[in-house]
């Protein structure tokens, strides 16, 4: 059997401390320039530990009438000054280093203002080099606007017209293993040259193109593209069929993002002169802190950030990092796309009260028209959280379709492979998942933490034993860029201040469709020495109090028709950690089954909500 390896994480070089950054960091300033809001946080060393102490925010000023991103950045810092009592600014200059109650030791920033980094990807074979290139672009924090490939069934003139119309910030070109054929990748380079593409920002400069394909084709690609584009050549993404090397391409993309894209956005040259480290795209920074957390704690992690227009999903399974962005799934600007993608009946199945289809459609359209509004009534909140479940679920399905093992690898097969499901190829294994992290307004700012936990369990359909957390105030981007300079400080704040641990969910992983059937016997040895014994019927959920700093030993014995991760009828016994919600035992089965009749469905949803105390009585 050929050995399959992923080297996209193994090639990462250790972070280099930028010039001017002192060895001892006591006061750290970080900002995230979002599309609408710029958020600033202060991290201070208290004794022997780093803690996030103050937070300020201000509207982002990248668009007219200001057209200078630093105005919003300085306004957010001014709010920090007022809240903390620390003098950070001297006019428009950040005071570095810190001395007493003045200044900071380092300033870092991330940005997704101006629409973030938008890329087009081109690869020789859609399911191989093009898919690897898409993973590299997504891992670098980009939104992939389209993928073209030699076998995508488009006519040559259609590919050329597509490249002209999209006007991305950058193109990533890949294809061929080292020493293999050069024809297909050179053909793609010719399409790019014929299109003579113009960039979305800064139309007077050449569009950056990163070539990360067959090294034997470099000279011909250079001849074709060097005059018409700003060509940058890096290591091949797929040097052999059974290896994937994404890190050099990811680093090249982020460097070009700074030098070309950000340099032409209003005020970014000035902002880059402020920072002590390169500015990172916000999604790349979030991915970095999740990847670091998985590596430092040696766990498998899935993270999701659901916004108004897009939903980003990150995963690390067995050390392999994958990021996807669902650019049309969000809670405000893209809420109608969620309706179109999921269908009204799938959103309605999560609404725990009777409502007409036409009424639900109108409410969703109103949210799209007025994207900045927040729910004022309990009914509106329940509808928003119903939409969130579908948006999260759809984004996760898209993520699983890209988070797959390498295509094109020769493997020894036996007859059993013929009967095995396609998901065998997926890197995502929910039974191996240790930690699920949710972020974004609908999760981080849910009125009750139990609502966030319920949304994450329902949308991701967690299996077996999974710990669940949310980002308290969306500081993952700040910590991601900080981790490139001081990984220990970033990780410490991530665990102690960023994450709010909701609790642990133990879930049945199969479906019987026989509500009321005896399902599980549960024995919980509490930290105070007491033992709780309980039984659950199929379709039930139960919540047991277990706080964040507590650990309990849980034994779950399923009946012979049910599986909690070890096989039908096989018990599990292990220690689990609590959270602000507690320990949830979920005997509803997977996939979740809902009655078709509205009255039965409403009763079922109401009983689940009551079990976790998600809404007021």
Secondary structure, 3 states (H helix, E strand, C coil): CCCCEECCCCCCCCCCCCCCCCCCCCEEEEEEECCCEEEEEEEEEECCEEEEEEEEEEECCCCCCCCCHHHHHHHHHHHHHHHHCCECEECCEECECCECCECECEEEEEECHHHCEEEEEEECCCCCHHHHHHHHHHHCCEEEEEEEECCCCCCHHHHHHHHHHHCCCEEEECCCCCCCCCHHHHHHHHHHHHHCCCCCCCCCCCCEEEECCCHHHHHHHHHHHCCCCEEEECCCCCCCCCEECCHHHHHHHHHHHHHHHHHHCCCHHHHHHHCCCCCEEHHHHHHHHHHHHHHHHCCCEEEEEECCCCEEEEEEECCEEEEEEECCCCCCCCHHHHHHHHCHHHHHCCCCCCCCHHHHHHHHHHHHHCCCCCCCCHHHHHHHHHHHHHHHHHHHHHHHHHCECCCCCCCCCCHHHHHCCHHHHECCCCCCCCEEEEECHHHHCCCCHHHHHHHHHHHHCCCEEEEEEEECCCCHHHHHHHCCCCHHHHHHHHHHHHEEEEEEEEECCCCCCCCCCEEEEEEEECCCCCEEEEEEECCCEEEECCCCCCEEEEEEEECCCCCCCCCCCCCEEEEEECCCCEEEEECCCCCCCCCCCHHHHHHHHHHHHHHHCCCCC
